[in-house]
Amino acid sequence: MRSPACAIFLGYFAALCCKGTFGVHVSSDNSNVQVQEFGEAILSCKYKLEKDQPVRLEWKKVVPNGDISFIYYNNTLAAGLRGRAEMIESSIWFKNTTRADSGKYRCEVTAPKDSKSFQEIVIDLKVLVAPGVPVCDVPPSAMSGTAVELKCRESEGFPASEYRWYKNGILLAVNPAPNARLTNSSYTVNSASGTLQFNTVAKLDTGEYYCEASNGIGKSQKCAVRRLQVDDLNVAGIIAGVVVVALVMLFCGLGVFYAQRKGYFSKGNTSGKEGSQKTASQKENEFKHTKSFVI
């Protein structure tokens, strides 16, 4: 038979071991909630108390810059949620989610009479959004042998979209087989960034291009079809142009040389000198006439 002292010691030891379990306890049925945009979602928050008492329940949202905004305070939902959300006991029921609702939410419960009077849990809400129509940047023309980059991007989808490129309605492989017939295998498709890079574009790459964005939410979206025209470098035309310019410069030089030999430039200088000499003689005569008049 146990002595009273032993029973008291065991009771005290059990109290020490269980002391951490006393007080308010907060939990959730799902701490990571995912829902498609405009769908319903419940942010579950439940609590147990050590003693029956009125509690203070608050919901807060942690915005990306680290600030805190009140979602439920003083038994009232925030103005932006009224009409599309309501409280179910201590949980929040979103009737119509938007992409702006994504974020981390804190459910805080304060029970002043409990040994541990405060506890909180964090629930992550992710609103999944279908991709928007991507914007494609395709150069209208290029010279063969040069590097060409085609770009595709959309910014509405969550999670981030992946991209695929099509030429003349045929999907371009991410890793093209080398020496593939009728296909330039020097290109690279980046499905994450949406770029289609040709290291050395060829004439056979001429065609109609468009890209497709998808993220597993809703329907995939395509951009408008753009045409890329690739032309070979016209070497013969360049040589002909250089020859024509050289001939023009040669004829101009010969013309200047011929005019100089004929003395067209020297005659002009002689007439100028004669005119200046006449002007000087006229001034000298006028000076002599003035001098004689004074005498």
C-alpha positions in Angstrom: 0.0 0.0 0.0 1.4 3.4 -1.1 2.1 6.0 1.6 0.3 9.4 1.4 3.7 11.0 0.8 4.3 8.9 -2.2 0.9 9.7 -3.6 1.4 13.4 -3.1 4.8 13.2 -4.9 3.3 11.3 -7.8 0.5 13.8 -8.1 2.9 16.7 -8.0 5.1 15.0 -10.7 2.1 14.4 -12.9 1.0 18.0 -12.5 4.4 19.2 -13.6 4.4 16.9 -16.7 0.9 18.0 -17.7 1.3 21.7 -17.0 2.4 22.4 -20.6 -0.9 21.0 -21.9 -3.0 23.4 -19.8 -4.3 26.6 -21.3 -5.8 27.6 -24.6 -5.0 25.3 -27.5 -5.6 26.4 -31.2 -5.7 24.0 -34.2 -6.8 23.8 -37.8 -8.2 21.1 -40.0 -6.1 22.4 -42.9 -3.2 24.8 -42.7 -2.5 24.8 -46.5 -5.6 25.7 -48.5 -5.7 25.8 -52.2 -8.7 26.9 -54.3 -9.4 28.1 -57.8 -10.2 31.7 -58.3 -13.9 32.5 -57.6 -14.3 29.2 -55.7 -15.2 28.6 -52.0 -12.6 28.1 -49.2 -12.8 27.6 -45.5 -10.0 28.8 -43.2 -10.4 26.4 -40.3 -9.6 27.6 -36.8 -10.6 25.7 -33.6 -9.7 26.2 -30.0 -10.0 24.4 -26.7 -9.9 26.2 -23.3 -8.8 25.2 -19.8 -11.7 27.1 -18.3 -15.0 28.3 -19.7 -14.7 32.0 -20.4 -15.2 34.6 -23.1 -12.3 34.7 -25.5 -10.9 37.3 -27.9 -10.8 36.0 -31.4 -8.8 37.9 -34.1 -7.9 37.1 -37.7 -5.0 38.9 -39.3 -3.4 38.7 -42.8 0.3 39.1 -43.4 0.8 41.1 -46.6 3.9 40.6 -48.8 5.8 43.6 -47.4 5.4 42.2 -43.8 2.6 44.5 -42.6 -0.4 43.1 -40.8 -4.0 43.9 -41.8 -7.0 42.9 -39.6 -9.5 40.5 -41.2 -11.7 39.9 -38.2 -11.6 42.2 -35.2 -14.0 43.1 -32.5 -16.5 40.5 -33.8 -16.6 42.2 -37.2 -15.2 41.2 -40.6 -13.2 43.6 -42.6 -15.2 45.8 -45.0 -13.5 44.2 -48.0 -14.9 40.8 -47.1 -18.4 41.7 -46.2 -20.9 40.0 -48.6 -18.4 37.4 -49.9 -17.2 35.9 -46.6 -18.7 35.1 -43.2 -17.7 33.6 -39.9 -18.6 30.0 -39.0 -17.9 30.0 -35.3 -14.1 30.8 -35.2 -13.5 29.9 -38.9 -13.8 32.1 -42.0 -15.8 30.9 -45.0 -14.9 32.5 -48.3 -17.8 32.3 -50.6 -16.0 33.8 -53.6 -12.2 34.0 -53.5 -10.1 36.4 -55.7 -6.4 36.4 -56.4 -6.0 39.2 -54.0 -7.0 36.8 -51.1 -3.9 34.8 -51.5 -1.6 35.0 -48.4 -0.9 33.9 -44.9 -3.6 34.3 -42.3 -3.2 34.2 -38.5 -5.9 33.0 -36.2 -5.3 34.4 -32.7 -7.1 33.3 -29.6 -6.7 35.0 -26.2 -8.2 33.4 -23.0 -7.2 35.5 -20.0 -8.2 32.9 -17.3 -6.2 30.0 -18.7 -2.7 29.2 -17.6 -1.5 29.8 -21.1 -3.7 32.7 -22.2 -2.6 33.1 -25.9 -2.0 30.9 -28.9 -2.1 31.4 -32.7 -1.9 29.3 -35.9 -0.9 30.3 -39.4 -3.0 29.2 -42.4 -1.6 29.6 -46.0 -4.3 30.4 -48.6 -3.3 30.0 -52.3 -5.8 31.1 -54.9 -5.1 29.4 -58.2 -5.5 31.5 -61.3 -5.7 30.4 -64.9 -3.2 32.0 -67.3 -4.1 35.1 -69.3 -3.5 35.6 -73.0 0.3 35.7 -73.5 2.1 38.5 -75.5 4.4 37.2 -78.2 7.4 39.1 -79.6 8.4 37.7 -83.0 10.7 39.7 -85.3 9.1 40.0 -88.8 12.4 39.4 -90.6 15.9 38.2 -90.1 19.0 37.3 -92.1 20.2 33.7 -92.2 23.1 32.9 -90.0 22.2 35.4 -87.3 20.9 34.8 -83.8 17.1 35.4 -83.3 15.1 35.3 -80.1 11.3 34.9 -79.9 9.6 35.9 -76.6 6.4 34.9 -74.9 5.0 36.1 -71.5 1.9 36.3 -69.4 1.6 37.6 -65.9 -1.9 36.7 -64.6 -1.6 32.9 -64.0 -0.8 31.4 -60.6 1.2 29.2 -60.3 3.5 30.6 -63.0 2.8 29.3 -66.5 4.9 27.1 -68.7 5.3 27.8 -72.4 5.3 25.9 -75.6 6.1 27.2 -79.1 4.5 26.1 -82.4 5.6 26.6 -86.0 3.0 26.3 -88.7 0.7 24.6 -86.1 3.3 22.0 -85.2 4.7 21.8 -81.6 8.4 22.5 -81.4 10.2 20.0 -79.2 12.0 21.4 -76.1 15.1 19.2 -77.0 15.2 19.0 -80.8 16.8 15.9 -82.4 20.1 16.8 -84.1 20.1 16.8 -87.9 16.3 16.6 -87.9 14.8 16.8 -91.4 13.3 20.2 -92.4 14.0 21.5 -88.8 16.8 23.7 -87.6 18.1 21.8 -84.5 20.1 24.9 -83.3 17.1 26.4 -81.4 16.5 26.2 -77.7 13.0 26.4 -76.0 12.9 27.7 -72.4 9.6 26.5 -71.1 9.9 28.6 -67.9 10.9 32.0 -69.4 8.9 31.5 -72.7 11.8 32.2 -75.0 12.6 30.5 -78.3 16.3 31.1 -79.2 17.8 30.4 -82.6 21.6 30.4 -82.4 21.9 30.6 -86.2 18.6 31.0 -87.9 18.2 29.5 -91.4 15.9 30.1 -94.3 13.9 27.0 -93.5 12.9 28.6 -90.2 10.6 30.9 -92.1 7.0 30.3 -90.9 4.1 31.2 -88.7 4.9 31.1 -85.0 2.8 31.3 -81.8 3.2 30.2 -78.2 0.9 28.6 -75.7 0.8 29.3 -71.9 -0.6 26.8 -69.4 -0.3 26.1 -65.6 -2.8 23.3 -65.1 -5.6 25.7 -64.0 -8.4 26.4 -66.5 -7.7 26.5 -70.2 -4.4 27.2 -71.9 -4.0 30.4 -73.7 -2.4 31.2 -77.1 -1.0 34.4 -78.5 -1.7 35.7 -82.0 0.2 34.1 -84.9 3.3 36.0 -86.1 5.3 35.4 -89.2 9.1 35.2 -89.3 10.7 35.7 -92.7 14.3 34.6 -93.0 16.3 35.6 -96.1 19.7 34.6 -97.3 22.4 37.2 -97.5 22.6 38.7 -101.0 26.3 38.6 -101.6 26.1 39.3 -105.3 24.0 42.4 -104.7 26.5 43.7 -102.1 29.4 43.2 -104.5 27.5 45.0 -107.3 26.7 47.9 -105.0 30.4 48.2 -104.1 31.4 48.1 -107.8 28.9 50.8 -108.7 30.2 53.1 -105.9 33.8 52.6 -106.9 33.0 53.4 -110.6 31.2 56.6 -109.6 34.1 57.7 -107.5 36.5 56.9 -110.3 34.6 58.9 -112.9 34.4 61.9 -110.5 38.1 61.8 -110.0 38.8 61.6 -113.7 36.4 64.6 -114.3 38.3 66.7 -111.7 41.6 65.7 -113.3 40.5 66.6 -116.8 39.1 70.0 -115.7 42.4 70.8 -114.0 44.4 69.8 -117.1 42.2 72.1 -119.3 42.8 75.0 -116.9 39.3 75.6 -115.8 40.3 76.1 -112.3 43.4 78.4 -113.2 41.3 80.7 -115.5 39.0 81.5 -112.7 42.0 82.4 -110.5 43.5 84.6 -113.2 40.4 86.6 -113.8 40.2 87.1 -110.1 43.8 88.4 -110.0 43.1 90.8 -112.9 40.1 92.2 -111.2 42.0 92.8 -108.0 44.8 94.5 -110.0 42.3 96.8 -111.8 40.8 97.8 -108.5 44.2 98.7 -107.1 45.1 100.8 -110.1 41.8 102.7 -109.9 42.4 103.5 -106.3 45.9 104.8 -107.2 44.5 107.1 -109.9 41.9 108.4 -107.6 44.6 109.2 -104.9 46.7 111.1 -107.5 43.7 113.1 -108.7 42.8 114.1 -105.1 46.4 115.1 -104.3 46.6 117.4 -107.4 43.4 119.0 -106.4 44.7 119.8 -103.0 47.9 121.4 -104.3 
